[in-house]
Structures are given as C-alpha cells and as structure tokens.
Amino acid sequence: MNKGIHDVLQQIKLFFILYLILLAACLVVKFLFSRPDIFFAVNSRHSDWADSIEPYLTDLGNGWTIIIISCIVALFNYRVAFLLATTYGVTSIVAQVIKHLVNAPRPKLFFNKQLSHIHFVKGVYIDTIGSFPSGHTVTAFSTALVVTYLCKNKYWGAPLLIVAILVGFSRMYLSEHFFEDVVGGSVIGVIISVIWLTWIDNKKFLHTPVWNRGLLKQH
C-alpha cells in the first residue's frame, strides 16, 4: 500500500467538496455576525418538538456511541471496526488536548449574567468550561468521513455530512457550545481523520484476509 492524502481525498471527494462549501458559508456567517448574535439567533428558535429530539441527535456524537458501533462492526469486519475506533480515539485525544489548553468558557458561564434570557432544555446537564472545540462535533464529522471513506457508494457522503451537521447544530441548540466551537470541531475532525487514514490504512496488515473478516466470519 502506498496511499497519500490525495488518495484519501479522492475516496471522500463528494463529502469533502460539500464540506468545503459548508465551511466557506460558516466563515461568512462568522465574519458578518458576532458570537452573541449567532448564539441567540439559534437559542431563540426553539420548540417542544426540537427539545425532545435534540438530546438524541447530540448522542450520535457521543464517544460511547462510536465505541458500541465499532464493537458491532467487529462482528463482521475487523478492519472497518479498527479504522472507526482508532480514528475516533486519535481525533478525541487531539480535541481534548486543545480543549484543555484553550479552556474556554461555555455559553452558561460566558452569559452568566443573562441566563434568564437563555433557553435550556430540561434534563440536559450543561457544562461551564472546555467549550472549544466541540468534542461531539469532532466525533460526528470524523465518523461521517471514515464511513464515507469505507463505503463503496460514495454518494453516502452527502447524507452522512447532513447527520454530522445536525449533531453540530444540536450542540448549539442545547446551549453546550458556540458556533466557533462547532465549526472548529468539524475542521479538527476532518483534518485529523484524513491524516490518520492516510497513515494507518497504508499498513499492510489491515489488508490481509484475517483483518477483512470478523468474529462471525472466523473461517
């Protein structure tokens, strides 16, 4: 195997192009509006229906979700499970290091004198520090990218990107993160995943017959 970053990007071409368009749009929004403007624009638009569904959407970016999915996938294909799990691990470590170095306040602490004007979803625990980047968003975009990379039908990249976007939006809707945290998380998830896949999927052992079967296909 001798894959380079260009080869990985070719495998996720549709996903990556759509993501770049999304990122450009996000940068325009950030240029035109302030952090409070964006936060309250999202926070002021809520409903009982959204309050009930957003906590479940946000769980799609939870690390335990990816671990459970990886364990299930290992029943059928070790390589796919390994790439999912290790990419999650690497991107999460990078995100946590940055999170602790930046140590930025989350909306609840940032707007501590305006809490009466903020909509919080009942039953959702709200952190106060470690805002940048959004770890759930890192995981969502990273996982969407890896699944796109592994899918034979690359058109799955579009719906997978939409799911990642919904997870990122849920972090803002739940008042857990700012717009910048979510956008930054997506960038970290995409860049680190591409670099990791370029390196790890070049390893010969991952392309041996043993690694391309699972626990249910031992022979």
C-alpha positions as protocol buffer text, in pm:
chain_id: "A"
residue {
  index: 1
  type: MET
  ca { x: 0 y: 0 z: 0 }
}
residue {
  index: 2
  type: ASN
  ca { x: 122 y: 346 z: -79 }
}
residue {
  index: 3
  type: LYS
  ca { x: -172 y: 580 z: -23 }
}
residue {
  index: 4
  type: GLY
  ca { x: -125 y: 953 z: 7 }
}
residue {
  index: 5
  type: ILE
  ca { x: -356 y: 1229 z: 128 }
}
residue {
  index: 6
  type: HIS
  ca { x: -469 y: 1282 z: -232 }
}
residue {
  index: 7
  type: ASP
  ca { x: -586 y: 919 z: -250 }
}
residue {
  index: 8
  type: VAL
  ca { x: -785 y: 954 z: 72 }
}
residue {
  index: 9
  type: LEU
  ca { x: -943 y: 1276 z: -50 }
}
residue {
  index: 10
  type: GLN
  ca { x: -1040 y: 1103 z: -375 }
}
residue {
  index: 11
  type: GLN
  ca { x: -1226 y: 842 z: -170 }
}
residue {
  index: 12
  type: ILE
  ca { x: -1426 y: 1114 z: 8 }
}
residue {
  index: 13
  type: LYS
  ca { x: -1442 y: 1359 z: -282 }
}
residue {
  index: 14
  type: LEU
  ca { x: -1816 y: 1440 z: -263 }
}
residue {
  index: 15
  type: PHE
  ca { x: -1813 y: 1463 z: 116 }
}
residue {
  index: 16
  type: PHE
  ca { x: -1505 y: 1688 z: 111 }
}
residue {
  index: 17
  type: ILE
  ca { x: -1631 y: 1925 z: -159 }
}
residue {
  index: 18
  type: LEU
  ca { x: -1964 y: 1970 z: 19 }
}
residue {
  index: 19
  type: TYR
  ca { x: -1779 y: 2022 z: 347 }
}
residue {
  index: 20
  type: LEU
  ca { x: -1558 y: 2294 z: 198 }
}
residue {
  index: 21
  type: ILE
  ca { x: -1871 y: 2473 z: 71 }
}
residue {
  index: 22
  type: LEU
  ca { x: -2023 y: 2444 z: 418 }
}
residue {
  index: 23
  type: LEU
  ca { x: -1705 y: 2571 z: 582 }
}
residue {
  index: 24
  type: ALA
  ca { x: -1690 y: 2871 z: 349 }
}
residue {
  index: 25
  type: ALA
  ca { x: -2052 y: 2955 z: 436 }
}
residue {
  index: 26
  type: CYS
  ca { x: -1974 y: 2926 z: 807 }
}
residue {
  index: 27
  type: LEU
  ca { x: -1679 y: 3162 z: 773 }
}
residue {
  index: 28
  type: VAL
  ca { x: -1902 y: 3416 z: 601 }
}
residue {
  index: 29
  type: VAL
  ca { x: -2154 y: 3391 z: 886 }
}
residue {
  index: 30
  type: LYS
  ca { x: -1877 y: 3439 z: 1141 }
}
residue {
  index: 31
  type: PHE
  ca { x: -1745 y: 3741 z: 951 }
}
residue {
  index: 32
  type: LEU
  ca { x: -2089 y: 3905 z: 939 }
}
residue {
  index: 33
  type: PHE
  ca { x: -2217 y: 3830 z: 1288 }
}
residue {
  index: 34
  type: SER
  ca { x: -2079 y: 3835 z: 1642 }
}
residue {
  index: 35
  type: ARG
  ca { x: -2065 y: 3540 z: 1881 }
}
residue {
  index: 36
  type: PRO
  ca { x: -2369 y: 3660 z: 2086 }
}
residue {
  index: 37
  type: ASP
  ca { x: -2565 y: 3733 z: 1768 }
}
residue {
  index: 38
  type: ILE
  ca { x: -2519 y: 3380 z: 1637 }
}
residue {
  index: 39
  type: PHE
  ca { x: -2579 y: 3216 z: 1975 }
}
residue {
  index: 40
  type: PHE
  ca { x: -2908 y: 3394 z: 2044 }
}
residue {
  index: 41
  type: ALA
  ca { x: -3024 y: 3354 z: 1685 }
}
residue {
  index: 42
  type: VAL
  ca { x: -3008 y: 2978 z: 1740 }
}
residue {
  index: 43
  type: ASN
  ca { x: -3117 y: 2979 z: 2103 }
}
residue {
  index: 44
  type: SER
  ca { x: -3426 y: 3193 z: 2044 }
}
residue {
  index: 45
  type: ARG
  ca { x: -3567 y: 2946 z: 1791 }
}
residue {
  index: 46
  type: HIS
  ca { x: -3682 y: 2651 z: 1995 }
}
residue {
  index: 47
  type: SER
  ca { x: -3984 y: 2428 z: 2025 }
}
residue {
  index: 48
  type: ASP
  ca { x: -4108 y: 2138 z: 2237 }
}
residue {
  index: 49
  type: TRP
  ca { x: -4053 y: 1904 z: 1941 }
}
residue {
  index: 50
  type: ALA
  ca { x: -3692 y: 2015 z: 1898 }
}
residue {
  index: 51
  type: ASP
  ca { x: -3634 y: 1999 z: 2274 }
}
residue {
  index: 52
  type: SER
  ca { x: -3733 y: 1633 z: 2269 }
}
residue {
  index: 53
  type: ILE
  ca { x: -3523 y: 1529 z: 1967 }
}
residue {
  index: 54
  type: GLU
  ca { x: -3201 y: 1731 z: 2002 }
}
residue {
  index: 55
  type: PRO
  ca { x: -3065 y: 1536 z: 2303 }
}
residue {
  index: 56
  type: TYR
  ca { x: -3089 y: 1217 z: 2096 }
}
residue {
  index: 57
  type: LEU
  ca { x: -2923 y: 1380 z: 1794 }
}
residue {
  index: 58
  type: THR
  ca { x: -2638 y: 1502 z: 2010 }
}
residue {
  index: 59
  type: ASP
  ca { x: -2581 y: 1148 z: 2140 }
}
residue {
  index: 60
  type: LEU
  ca { x: -2482 y: 1044 z: 1787 }
}
residue {
  index: 61
  type: GLY
  ca { x: -2159 y: 1235 z: 1853 }
}
residue {
  index: 62
  type: ASN
  ca { x: -2102 y: 1067 z: 2189 }
}
residue {
  index: 63
  type: GLY
  ca { x: -1785 y: 860 z: 2212 }
}
residue {
  index: 64
  type: TRP
  ca { x: -1973 y: 564 z: 2360 }
}
residue {
  index: 65
  type: THR
  ca { x: -2194 y: 555 z: 2053 }
}
residue {
  index: 66
  type: ILE
  ca { x: -1890 y: 512 z: 1828 }
}
residue {
  index: 67
  type: ILE
  ca { x: -1737 y: 251 z: 2058 }
}
residue {
  index: 68
  type: ILE
  ca { x: -2058 y: 46 z: 2055 }
}
residue {
  index: 69
  type: ILE
  ca { x: -2087 y: 77 z: 1676 }
}
residue {
  index: 70
  type: SER
  ca { x: -1723 y: -31 z: 1638 }
}
residue {
  index: 71
  type: CYS
  ca { x: -1783 y: -338 z: 1856 }
}
residue {
  index: 72
  type: ILE
  ca { x: -2085 y: -437 z: 1647 }
}
residue {
  index: 73
  type: VAL
  ca { x: -1893 y: -383 z: 1321 }
}
residue {
  index: 74
  type: ALA
  ca { x: -1611 y: -603 z: 1456 }
}
residue {
  index: 75
  type: LEU
  ca { x: -1851 y: -894 z: 1430 }
}
residue {
  index: 76
  type: PHE
  ca { x: -1831 y: -859 z: 1052 }
}
residue {
  index: 77
  type: ASN
  ca { x: -1506 y: -678 z: 964 }
}
residue {
  index: 78
  type: TYR
  ca { x: -1206 y: -608 z: 1188 }
}
residue {
  index: 79
  type: ARG
  ca { x: -1050 y: -352 z: 952 }
}
residue {
  index: 80
  type: VAL
  ca { x: -1360 y: -134 z: 938 }
}
residue {
  index: 81
  type: ALA
  ca { x: -1405 y: -153 z: 1316 }
}
residue {
  index: 82
  type: PHE
  ca { x: -1036 y: -75 z: 1371 }
}
residue {
  index: 83
  type: LEU
  ca { x: -1044 y: 231 z: 1145 }
}
residue {
  index: 84
  type: LEU
  ca { x: -1362 y: 361 z: 1309 }
}
residue {
  index: 85
  type: ALA
  ca { x: -1233 y: 310 z: 1664 }
}
residue {
  index: 86
  type: THR
  ca { x: -879 y: 437 z: 1614 }
}
residue {
  index: 87
  type: THR
  ca { x: -986 y: 743 z: 1418 }
}
residue {
  index: 88
  type: TYR
  ca { x: -1228 y: 825 z: 1697 }
}
residue {
  index: 89
  type: GLY
  ca { x: -951 y: 775 z: 1953 }
}
residue {
  index: 90
  type: VAL
  ca { x: -694 y: 992 z: 1775 }
}
residue {
  index: 91
  type: THR
  ca { x: -934 y: 1278 z: 1696 }
}
residue {
  index: 92
  type: SER
  ca { x: -1071 y: 1272 z: 2051 }
}
residue {
  index: 93
  type: ILE
  ca { x: -723 y: 1294 z: 2204 }
}
residue {
  index: 94
  type: VAL
  ca { x: -637 y: 1592 z: 1983 }
}
residue {
  index: 95
  type: ALA
  ca { x: -968 y: 1759 z: 2069 }
}
residue {
  index: 96
  type: GLN
  ca { x: -922 y: 1706 z: 2443 }
}
residue {
  index: 97
  type: VAL
  ca { x: -567 y: 1842 z: 2436 }
}
residue {
  index: 98
  type: ILE
  ca { x: -684 y: 2157 z: 2257 }
}
residue {
  index: 99
  type: LYS
  ca { x: -987 y: 2182 z: 2487 }
}
residue {
  index: 100
  type: HIS
  ca { x: -768 y: 2182 z: 2799 }
}
residue {
  index: 101
  type: LEU
  ca { x: -511 y: 2421 z: 2651 }
}
residue {
  index: 102
  type: VAL
  ca { x: -775 y: 2674 z: 2545 }
}
residue {
  index: 103
  type: ASN
  ca { x: -1003 y: 2617 z: 2847 }
}
residue {
  index: 104
  type: ALA
  ca { x: -1270 y: 2847 z: 2701 }
}
residue {
  index: 105
  type: PRO
  ca { x: -1593 y: 2920 z: 2889 }
}
residue {
  index: 106
  type: ARG
  ca { x: -1911 y: 2763 z: 2761 }
}
residue {
  index: 107
  type: PRO
  ca { x: -2228 y: 2968 z: 2699 }
}
residue {
  index: 108
  type: LYS
  ca { x: -2363 y: 2911 z: 3052 }
}
residue {
  index: 109
  type: LEU
  ca { x: -2053 y: 3072 z: 3204 }
}
residue {
  index: 110
  type: PHE
  ca { x: -1995 y: 3324 z: 2924 }
}
residue {
  index: 111
  type: PHE
  ca { x: -2351 y: 3459 z: 2960 }
}
residue {
  index: 112
  type: ASN
  ca { x: -2374 y: 3403 z: 3337 }
}
residue {
  index: 113
  type: LYS
  ca { x: -2548 y: 3739 z: 3383 }
}
residue {
  index: 114
  type: GLN
  ca { x: -2802 y: 3669 z: 3109 }
}
residue {
  index: 115
  type: LEU
  ca { x: -2912 y: 3316 z: 3200 }
}
residue {
  index: 116
  type: SER
  ca { x: -3276 y: 3422 z: 3229 }
}
residue {
  index: 117
  type: HIS
  ca { x: -3269 y: 3503 z: 2857 }
}
residue {
  index: 118
  type: ILE
  ca { x: -3127 y: 3166 z: 2754 }
}
residue {
  index: 119
  type: HIS
  ca { x: -3341 y: 2864 z: 2671 }
}
residue {
  index: 120
  type: PHE
  ca { x: -3212 y: 2544 z: 2831 }
}
residue {
  index: 121
  type: VAL
  ca { x: -3357 y: 2203 z: 2751 }
}
residue {
  index: 122
  type: LYS
  ca { x: -3489 y: 2036 z: 3067 }
}
residue {
  index: 123
  type: GLY
  ca { x: -3293 y: 1735 z: 3186 }
}
residue {
  index: 124
  type: VAL
  ca { x: -2976 y: 1821 z: 2991 }
}
residue {
  index: 125
  type: TYR
  ca { x: -2665 y: 1879 z: 3202 }
}
residue {
  index: 126
  type: ILE
  ca { x: -2481 y: 2193 z: 3092 }
}
residue {
  index: 127
  type: ASP
  ca { x: -2104 y: 2221 z: 3134 }
}
residue {
  index: 128
  type: THR
  ca { x: -1941 y: 2556 z: 3202 }
}
residue {
  index: 129
  type: ILE
  ca { x: -1583 y: 2517 z: 3074 }
}
residue {
  index: 130
  type: GLY
  ca { x: -1399 y: 2338 z: 2794 }
}
residue {
  index: 131
  type: SER
  ca { x: -1600 y: 2497 z: 2518 }
}
residue {
  index: 132
  type: PHE
  ca { x: -1352 y: 2487 z: 2229 }
}
residue {
  index: 133
  type: PRO
  ca { x: -1367 y: 2264 z: 2035 }
}
residue {
  index: 134
  type: SER
  ca { x: -1693 y: 2074 z: 2049 }
}
residue {
  index: 135
  type: GLY
  ca { x: -1591 y: 1712 z: 2105 }
}
residue {
  index: 136
  type: HIS
  ca { x: -1925 y: 1575 z: 1986 }
}
residue {
  index: 137
  type: THR
  ca { x: -1882 y: 1766 z: 1660 }
}
residue {
  index: 138
  type: VAL
  ca { x: -1527 y: 1637 z: 1617 }
}
residue {
  index: 139
  type: THR
  ca { x: -1656 y: 1281 z: 1656 }
}
residue {
  index: 140
  type: ALA
  ca { x: -1957 y: 1334 z: 1428 }
}
residue {
  index: 141
  type: PHE
  ca { x: -1755 y: 1474 z: 1137 }
}
residue {
  index: 142
  type: SER
  ca { x: -1472 y: 1228 z: 1189 }
}
residue {
  index: 143
  type: THR
  ca { x: -1706 y: 929 z: 1187 }
}
residue {
  index: 144
  type: ALA
  ca { x: -1901 y: 1058 z: 887 }
}
residue {
  index: 145
  type: LEU
  ca { x: -1574 y: 1096 z: 697 }
}
residue {
  index: 146
  type: VAL
  ca { x: -1447 y: 747 z: 787 }
}
residue {
  index: 147
  type: VAL
  ca { x: -1776 y: 582 z: 692 }
}
residue {
  index: 148
  type: THR
  ca { x: -1774 y: 770 z: 362 }
}
residue {
  index: 149
  type: TYR
  ca { x: -1416 y: 655 z: 304 }
}
residue {
  index: 150
  type: LEU
  ca { x: -1514 y: 294 z: 366 }
}
residue {
  index: 151
  type: CYS
  ca { x: -1844 y: 293 z: 172 }
}
residue {
  index: 152
  type: LYS
  ca { x: -1843 y: 159 z: -182 }
}
residue {
  index: 153
  type: ASN
  ca { x: -2117 y: 405 z: -276 }
}
residue {
  index: 154
  type: LYS
  ca { x: -1955 y: 745 z: -220 }
}
residue {
  index: 155
  type: TYR
  ca { x: -2288 y: 923 z: -256 }
}
residue {
  index: 156
  type: TRP
  ca { x: -2346 y: 827 z: 107 }
}
residue {
  index: 157
  type: GLY
  ca { x: -2110 y: 1115 z: 182 }
}
residue {
  index: 158
  type: ALA
  ca { x: -2393 y: 1368 z: 141 }
}
residue {
  index: 159
  type: PRO
  ca { x: -2640 y: 1222 z: 395 }
}
residue {
  index: 160
  type: LEU
  ca { x: -2355 y: 1142 z: 633 }
}
residue {
  index: 161
  type: LEU
  ca { x: -2243 y: 1505 z: 619 }
}
residue {
  index: 162
  type: ILE
  ca { x: -2601 y: 1614 z: 695 }
}
residue {
  index: 163
  type: VAL
  ca { x: -2606 y: 1390 z: 1003 }
}
residue {
  index: 164
  type: ALA
  ca { x: -2275 y: 1542 z: 1120 }
}
residue {
  index: 165
  type: ILE
  ca { x: -2419 y: 1891 z: 1068 }
}
residue {
  index: 166
  type: LEU
  ca { x: -2725 y: 1801 z: 1273 }
}
residue {
  index: 167
  type: VAL
  ca { x: -2504 y: 1681 z: 1558 }
}
residue {
  index: 168
  type: GLY
  ca { x: -2305 y: 2004 z: 1546 }
}
residue {
  index: 169
  type: PHE
  ca { x: -2625 y: 2210 z: 1543 }
}
residue {
  index: 170
  type: SER
  ca { x: -2756 y: 2014 z: 1842 }
}
residue {
  index: 171
  type: ARG
  ca { x: -2456 y: 2128 z: 2046 }
}
residue {
  index: 172
  type: MET
  ca { x: -2555 y: 2490 z: 1985 }
}
residue {
  index: 173
  type: TYR
  ca { x: -2927 y: 2425 z: 2031 }
}
residue {
  index: 174
  type: LEU
  ca { x: -2862 y: 2265 z: 2371 }
}
residue {
  index: 175
  type: SER
  ca { x: -2652 y: 2570 z: 2472 }
}
residue {
  index: 176
  type: GLU
  ca { x: -2347 y: 2350 z: 2520 }
}
residue {
  index: 177
  type: HIS
  ca { x: -2127 y: 2524 z: 2262 }
}
residue {
  index: 178
  type: PHE
  ca { x: -2079 y: 2831 z: 2049 }
}
residue {
  index: 179
  type: PHE
  ca { x: -2081 y: 2843 z: 1669 }
}
residue {
  index: 180
  type: GLU
  ca { x: -1699 y: 2873 z: 1670 }
}
residue {
  index: 181
  type: ASP
  ca { x: -1667 y: 2557 z: 1881 }
}
residue {
  index: 182
  type: VAL
  ca { x: -1875 y: 2358 z: 1636 }
}
residue {
  index: 183
  type: VAL
  ca { x: -1701 y: 2489 z: 1324 }
}
residue {
  index: 184
  type: GLY
  ca { x: -1360 y: 2436 z: 1484 }
}
residue {
  index: 185
  type: GLY
  ca { x: -1462 y: 2086 z: 1589 }
}
residue {
  index: 186
  type: SER
  ca { x: -1561 y: 1999 z: 1234 }
}
residue {
  index: 187
  type: VAL
  ca { x: -1227 y: 2122 z: 1099 }
}
residue {
  index: 188
  type: ILE
  ca { x: -1033 y: 1918 z: 1356 }
}
residue {
  index: 189
  type: GLY
  ca { x: -1243 y: 1610 z: 1289 }
}
residue {
  index: 190
  type: VAL
  ca { x: -1193 y: 1630 z: 912 }
}
residue {
  index: 191
  type: ILE
  ca { x: -823 y: 1722 z: 903 }
}
residue {
  index: 192
  type: ILE
  ca { x: -704 y: 1477 z: 1169 }
}
residue {
  index: 193
  type: SER
  ca { x: -915 y: 1196 z: 1021 }
}
residue {
  index: 194
  type: VAL
  ca { x: -767 y: 1246 z: 674 }
}
residue {
  index: 195
  type: ILE
  ca { x: -414 y: 1247 z: 813 }
}
residue {
  index: 196
  type: TRP
  ca { x: -477 y: 941 z: 1029 }
}
residue {
  index: 197
  type: LEU
  ca { x: -640 y: 739 z: 749 }
}
residue {
  index: 198
  type: THR
  ca { x: -355 y: 828 z: 514 }
}
residue {
  index: 199
  type: TRP
  ca { x: -105 y: 685 z: 762 }
}
residue {
  index: 200
  type: ILE
  ca { x: -285 y: 391 z: 920 }
}
residue {
  index: 201
  type: ASP
  ca { x: -457 y: 248 z: 612 }
}
residue {
  index: 202
  type: ASN
  ca { x: -117 y: 212 z: 448 }
}
residue {
  index: 203
  type: LYS
  ca { x: -33 y: -63 z: 694 }
}
residue {
  index: 204
  type: LYS
  ca { x: -22 y: -397 z: 513 }
}
residue {
  index: 205
  type: PHE
  ca { x: -174 y: -598 z: 798 }
}
residue {
  index: 206
  type: LEU
  ca { x: -507 y: -417 z: 759 }
}
residue {
  index: 207
  type: HIS
  ca { x: -544 y: -554 z: 408 }
}
residue {
  index: 208
  type: THR
  ca { x: -478 y: -918 z: 489 }
}
residue {
  index: 209
  type: PRO
  ca { x: -764 y: -1173 z: 482 }
}
residue {
  index: 210
  type: VAL
  ca { x: -754 y: -1204 z: 863 }
}
residue {
  index: 211
  type: TRP
  ca { x: -837 y: -837 z: 909 }
}
residue {
  index: 212
  type: ASN
  ca { x: -1110 y: -837 z: 647 }
}
residue {
  index: 213
  type: ARG
  ca { x: -1335 y: -1075 z: 834 }
}
residue {
  index: 214
  type: GLY
  ca { x: -1498 y: -1051 z: 1175 }
}
residue {
  index: 215
  type: LEU
  ca { x: -1586 y: -1254 z: 1480 }
}
residue {
  index: 216
  type: LEU
  ca { x: -1878 y: -1410 z: 1293 }
}
residue {
  index: 217
  type: LYS
  ca { x: -1654 y: -1498 z: 996 }
}
residue {
  index: 218
  type: GLN
  ca { x: -1357 y: -1673 z: 1152 }
}
residue {
  index: 219
  type: HIS
  ca { x: -1313 y: -1925 z: 870 }
}
